Amino acid sequence: VGPRSVPPGMDVKTFLDGSSPTIARIPPEWRIQVDVNGDCYHRMDVTRDMPLQDIVNDILQERFKGSDDYVVTMKADGVQIDDPDSTVESAALFGKKIYAKVEKS
């Protein structure tokens, strides 16, 4: 197994003597980076219960003037997120590479 890294923002407690298991905690709020169409990165603070639609709306507002003329599809580590009611937690976005494809509808 190759080296592993801890995603930024994760709290980790480990005991070098092996007396207790390693414990990791995802923080209540963290910053994600979304690759938008391979052209730019959109960064925003999220919480685990935030709907993905809030991320989509923020991308459209900041990058596309809030237009309703676009369709956004998202992937996390290359896997498409199909559930429109997903939250950041249910889509397991923490520590993943997130891509948003924005197209004219």
C-alpha positions in Angstrom: 0.0 0.0 0.0 1.4 3.4 -1.0 1.6 6.5 1.2 -1.7 8.0 2.2 -2.5 11.6 3.0 -5.0 13.2 5.3 -7.4 15.7 3.5 -6.9 19.3 4.7 -9.1 20.2 7.6 -9.5 16.7 9.0 -8.7 16.3 12.7 -6.9 13.0 13.4 -5.9 11.5 16.7 -3.6 8.5 16.6 -1.6 6.6 19.2 1.9 5.5 18.1 2.0 2.7 20.6 -1.2 1.1 19.0 -3.1 1.3 22.3 -6.2 2.9 20.7 -7.6 3.0 17.1 -6.9 6.1 15.0 -9.8 8.5 15.2 -10.7 11.0 12.4 -13.3 13.8 12.5 -14.5 15.8 9.6 -14.8 19.4 10.6 -18.3 21.0 10.8 -17.3 23.5 8.0 -14.6 23.3 5.3 -13.7 24.7 1.9 -14.2 22.8 -1.2 -12.7 23.4 -4.6 -14.8 22.6 -7.7 -13.2 22.3 -11.1 -15.7 24.1 -13.4 -15.5 22.8 -17.0 -11.7 22.5 -16.6 -11.5 26.3 -17.0 -11.4 27.5 -13.5 -11.8 26.5 -9.8 -14.8 27.6 -7.7 -14.1 27.6 -4.0 -16.7 27.9 -1.2 -17.2 26.9 2.4 -19.6 24.0 2.9 -21.2 22.1 5.8 -22.1 18.4 5.8 -25.8 19.0 5.5 -25.6 21.6 2.7 -27.6 20.5 -0.4 -25.6 20.1 -3.5 -28.0 22.5 -5.2 -26.5 25.3 -3.0 -23.1 24.6 -4.6 -24.7 24.5 -8.1 -26.5 27.8 -7.4 -23.3 29.4 -6.1 -21.3 28.4 -9.2 -24.1 29.7 -11.5 -24.3 33.0 -9.5 -20.6 33.6 -9.3 -19.5 32.3 -12.7 -22.5 32.6 -15.0 -24.4 35.6 -13.6 -27.1 33.5 -12.0 -28.6 32.5 -15.3 -31.2 29.7 -15.5 -30.0 28.9 -19.0 -27.5 26.3 -17.8 -27.5 22.7 -16.7 -24.9 21.5 -14.2 -23.8 17.9 -13.7 -21.3 17.1 -11.0 -18.8 14.3 -10.4 -16.8 13.4 -7.3 -13.6 11.4 -8.0 -14.9 10.7 -11.5 -18.3 9.3 -10.3 -21.4 11.2 -11.4 -23.7 12.4 -8.7 -27.2 11.6 -9.9 -29.3 12.3 -6.9 -30.6 15.9 -7.1 -31.4 15.8 -3.4 -27.9 14.9 -2.3 -26.1 16.7 0.4 -22.4 17.3 0.8 -22.3 14.4 3.3 -24.5 11.9 1.4 -22.4 12.6 -1.8 -19.3 12.0 0.4 -17.5 15.0 -1.0 -15.0 15.5 1.8 -11.4 15.0 0.4 -12.6 14.2 -3.1 -11.9 15.9 -6.4 -15.1 17.6 -7.5 -15.9 18.5 -11.1 -18.8 20.5 -12.4 -19.8 20.5 -16.1 -21.9 23.5 -16.9 -23.7 23.6 -20.3 -26.3 25.8 -21.9 -29.7 24.2 -21.7 
